[in-house]
């Protein structure tokens, strides 16, 4: 029996992909409550309510799920039409953040609209991927081998968003945008030599940005020898590693973390992975990693089986966005990378990261509806 490939009408969105995103979101709501309840009950900012962050994260999750489904049932072609409008909206929001954004801990990353606070950089990553995918899909293989036609225009697309992230003291987002851009260029067939030279230049600029900033350089020193800087720049890393160590294989039990008792700052945001490790142990961390790996596998499978270059670039880049963010966050929490301020997708507290991750999974699910299916041909 032979097989032929036929393009279906419109299949249902990938149920495993959606279920994984929903499961991670639900897990995040539970862990945010566990990590934040004590802190919230002691803070006047939260009205001394232990449920403050739980309620907000639950509301974010309740809004994110319809957003995911809406994105999943949109036609894949619509994302091409939204590519440049979303890119320019992101540029505008990032510029607005610089001028009227809220400064927290030396960073200017948030826009406030009454009780609503958004972090435009989270949405800018998705917008950059949409714009790059649309542009790359229009290039021929011969054009991609030209630095001037295939590479330079896409670097110029990435540059303003990465530069604005750097101005907001968000070097982590800037580096992630650069990584995604180079990965997409490589996937599109750009010549490796010029890309390596460009990457070397970008790395040199990143080094200058780190070395010229006292607090960024302190983070590098703390990463190299965290216990030497135990009471300063290395404090979070050390406390996070102590959390993982205390959890052992099985953990101390859900809700019984000691590190969240004002030892580990940002326990419910950037370092929530340490609370997972302490309360649920290495088996809990392994289960979380397996969930991300499943999501990455399904996303790359969708990208690889796409019928057109746009689906390939868009699917692969969105999958890399989620996978690289999860890897970077957990690696920082374990002391394997310098502190970067990247959220753990679906799990860390915050609406912007959750909405952006949900939209990314929704777009992947939308692409899955156009995958080819092998149909038996009877002879």
Secondary structure as UniProt FT lines:
FT   STRAND          2..7
FT   HELIX           15..42
FT   HELIX           44..46
FT   TURN            47..48
FT   TURN            50..51
FT   HELIX           52..72
FT   HELIX           76..81
FT   HELIX           83..100
FT   STRAND          102..104
FT   TURN            105..106
FT   STRAND          107..113
FT   TURN            114..115
FT   STRAND          116..118
FT   HELIX           120..137
FT   HELIX           141..144
FT   HELIX           147..151
FT   HELIX           152..167
FT   TURN            168..169
FT   HELIX           171..187
FT   TURN            188..189
FT   HELIX           192..211
FT   HELIX           214..224
FT   TURN            226..234
FT   HELIX           235..247
FT   TURN            248..250
FT   TURN            254..255
FT   TURN            259..263
FT   TURN            265..271
FT   HELIX           272..304
FT   HELIX           309..333
FT   TURN            334..335
FT   TURN            345..347
FT   HELIX           351..368
FT   TURN            369..370
FT   STRAND          372..377
//
